[in-house]
């Protein structure tokens, strides 16, 4: 029973110490508040970009790379497409 109690105490001390070190070294509450409030240095005056708009922009760029119709594909691209396709 004493081994279990000792293990539990070591675990709790380790977890609390690691949490304290993380808060002191990693999390900086003032910087986090400035990021959320938008008052910190280096904040741009433009409109904020929502994360879903970033995904939309990536999909849009990929769509511009893919040809819209088969007749827009060059001869070399057709050959590469045929070379890469597996017979059904």
TIROLO-558089 format. One record per residue (C-alpha): residue number from 1; residue in three letters; x, y, z. Coordinates in Angstrom, 2 decimals. Each point is the difference from the previous one (the first is absolute). Example, Ala and Ser with C-alpha at 12.3 -4.5 7.8 and 13.67 -1.06 7.14 Angstrom:
2
mimi:1 | nudren:ALA | xx:12.30 | yy:-4.50 | zz:7.80;
mimi:2 | nudren:SER | xx:1.37 | yy:3.44 | zz:-0.66;
END
This chain:
88
mimi:1 | nudren:UNK | xx:0.00 | yy:0.00 | zz:0.00;
mimi:2 | nudren:UNK | xx:2.85 | yy:2.39 | zz:0.74;
mimi:3 | nudren:UNK | xx:1.46 | yy:-0.51 | zz:-3.50;
mimi:4 | nudren:UNK | xx:-3.31 | yy:1.05 | zz:-1.53;
mimi:5 | nudren:UNK | xx:-0.17 | yy:3.07 | zz:2.23;
mimi:6 | nudren:UNK | xx:3.61 | yy:0.93 | zz:-0.79;
mimi:7 | nudren:UNK | xx:-0.68 | yy:-0.40 | zz:-3.75;
mimi:8 | nudren:UNK | xx:-3.09 | yy:2.18 | zz:0.26;
mimi:9 | nudren:UNK | xx:1.91 | yy:2.72 | zz:1.88;
mimi:10 | nudren:UNK | xx:2.85 | yy:-0.06 | zz:-2.54;
mimi:11 | nudren:UNK | xx:-2.51 | yy:0.24 | zz:-2.84;
mimi:12 | nudren:UNK | xx:-1.85 | yy:2.94 | zz:1.57;
mimi:13 | nudren:UNK | xx:3.24 | yy:1.87 | zz:0.76;
mimi:14 | nudren:UNK | xx:1.27 | yy:-0.61 | zz:-3.54;
mimi:15 | nudren:UNK | xx:-3.31 | yy:1.06 | zz:-1.60;
mimi:16 | nudren:UNK | xx:-0.23 | yy:3.17 | zz:2.10;
mimi:17 | nudren:UNK | xx:3.65 | yy:0.87 | zz:-0.65;
mimi:18 | nudren:UNK | xx:-0.35 | yy:-0.55 | zz:-3.73;
mimi:19 | nudren:UNK | xx:-3.20 | yy:2.05 | zz:-0.12;
mimi:20 | nudren:UNK | xx:1.62 | yy:2.84 | zz:1.94;
mimi:21 | nudren:UNK | xx:3.05 | yy:-0.01 | zz:-2.26;
mimi:22 | nudren:UNK | xx:-2.24 | yy:-0.01 | zz:-3.06;
mimi:23 | nudren:UNK | xx:-2.00 | yy:2.96 | zz:1.22;
mimi:24 | nudren:UNK | xx:3.10 | yy:1.97 | zz:0.96;
mimi:25 | nudren:UNK | xx:2.08 | yy:-0.78 | zz:-3.09;
mimi:26 | nudren:UNK | xx:-2.45 | yy:-0.72 | zz:-2.80;
mimi:27 | nudren:UNK | xx:-3.27 | yy:1.82 | zz:0.62;
mimi:28 | nudren:UNK | xx:0.30 | yy:3.74 | zz:0.13;
mimi:29 | nudren:UNK | xx:-3.41 | yy:1.30 | zz:1.13;
mimi:30 | nudren:UNK | xx:0.69 | yy:3.61 | zz:-0.96;
mimi:31 | nudren:UNK | xx:0.93 | yy:-0.94 | zz:-3.58;
mimi:32 | nudren:UNK | xx:-3.02 | yy:-2.29 | zz:-0.27;
mimi:33 | nudren:UNK | xx:-2.33 | yy:2.79 | zz:1.13;
mimi:34 | nudren:UNK | xx:1.62 | yy:2.40 | zz:-2.48;
mimi:35 | nudren:UNK | xx:-0.47 | yy:-2.50 | zz:-2.85;
mimi:36 | nudren:UNK | xx:-3.66 | yy:-0.50 | zz:0.85;
mimi:37 | nudren:UNK | xx:-0.69 | yy:3.68 | zz:0.57;
mimi:38 | nudren:UNK | xx:2.05 | yy:1.06 | zz:-3.03;
mimi:39 | nudren:UNK | xx:1.87 | yy:2.67 | zz:1.93;
mimi:40 | nudren:UNK | xx:3.52 | yy:-1.39 | zz:-0.13;
mimi:41 | nudren:UNK | xx:2.90 | yy:1.30 | zz:-2.05;
mimi:42 | nudren:UNK | xx:0.09 | yy:-1.22 | zz:-3.55;
mimi:43 | nudren:UNK | xx:-3.76 | yy:-0.22 | zz:-0.33;
mimi:44 | nudren:UNK | xx:-0.96 | yy:1.01 | zz:-3.51;
mimi:45 | nudren:UNK | xx:-2.82 | yy:2.41 | zz:-0.67;
mimi:46 | nudren:UNK | xx:-1.60 | yy:-2.13 | zz:-2.73;
mimi:47 | nudren:UNK | xx:-2.99 | yy:-2.20 | zz:0.45;
mimi:48 | nudren:UNK | xx:0.70 | yy:-3.27 | zz:1.81;
mimi:49 | nudren:UNK | xx:0.06 | yy:-3.15 | zz:-2.09;
mimi:50 | nudren:UNK | xx:-2.23 | yy:-2.79 | zz:1.23;
mimi:51 | nudren:UNK | xx:1.59 | yy:-3.49 | zz:-0.09;
mimi:52 | nudren:UNK | xx:-2.75 | yy:-1.32 | zz:-2.29;
mimi:53 | nudren:UNK | xx:0.90 | yy:2.68 | zz:-2.55;
mimi:54 | nudren:UNK | xx:3.58 | yy:-1.27 | zz:-0.04;
mimi:55 | nudren:UNK | xx:-1.29 | yy:-3.48 | zz:-0.87;
mimi:56 | nudren:UNK | xx:-2.22 | yy:1.52 | zz:-2.70;
mimi:57 | nudren:UNK | xx:3.01 | yy:1.83 | zz:-1.46;
mimi:58 | nudren:UNK | xx:2.04 | yy:-3.22 | zz:-0.13;
mimi:59 | nudren:UNK | xx:-2.81 | yy:-1.86 | zz:-1.78;
mimi:60 | nudren:UNK | xx:-0.40 | yy:2.89 | zz:-2.42;
mimi:61 | nudren:UNK | xx:3.72 | yy:-0.06 | zz:-0.85;
mimi:62 | nudren:UNK | xx:-0.13 | yy:-3.75 | zz:-0.59;
mimi:63 | nudren:UNK | xx:-3.03 | yy:0.50 | zz:-2.22;
mimi:64 | nudren:UNK | xx:1.94 | yy:2.46 | zz:-2.13;
mimi:65 | nudren:UNK | xx:2.72 | yy:-2.60 | zz:-0.55;
mimi:66 | nudren:UNK | xx:-2.41 | yy:-2.70 | zz:-1.20;
mimi:67 | nudren:UNK | xx:-1.29 | yy:0.49 | zz:-3.55;
mimi:68 | nudren:UNK | xx:-3.70 | yy:0.76 | zz:-0.32;
mimi:69 | nudren:UNK | xx:-0.64 | yy:-2.23 | zz:-3.02;
mimi:70 | nudren:UNK | xx:1.90 | yy:-2.77 | zz:-1.83;
mimi:71 | nudren:UNK | xx:0.56 | yy:2.21 | zz:-3.04;
mimi:72 | nudren:UNK | xx:1.98 | yy:2.46 | zz:2.17;
mimi:73 | nudren:UNK | xx:2.61 | yy:-2.67 | zz:0.70;
mimi:74 | nudren:UNK | xx:3.18 | yy:0.13 | zz:-2.09;
mimi:75 | nudren:UNK | xx:1.26 | yy:-3.02 | zz:-1.96;
mimi:76 | nudren:UNK | xx:2.79 | yy:-0.62 | zz:2.49;
mimi:77 | nudren:UNK | xx:-2.42 | yy:0.15 | zz:2.92;
mimi:78 | nudren:UNK | xx:-2.30 | yy:-2.52 | zz:-1.76;
mimi:79 | nudren:UNK | xx:2.96 | yy:-2.35 | zz:-0.45;
mimi:80 | nudren:UNK | xx:0.94 | yy:0.36 | zz:3.64;
mimi:81 | nudren:UNK | xx:-3.57 | yy:-0.61 | zz:1.08;
mimi:82 | nudren:UNK | xx:-0.20 | yy:-3.14 | zz:-2.13;
mimi:83 | nudren:UNK | xx:3.37 | yy:-1.18 | zz:1.30;
mimi:84 | nudren:UNK | xx:-1.10 | yy:0.43 | zz:3.57;
mimi:85 | nudren:UNK | xx:-3.43 | yy:-1.61 | zz:-0.34;
mimi:86 | nudren:UNK | xx:-0.45 | yy:-3.65 | zz:0.83;
mimi:87 | nudren:UNK | xx:-2.03 | yy:-2.19 | zz:-2.31;
mimi:88 | nudren:UNK | xx:-3.43 | yy:-0.69 | zz:1.43;
END
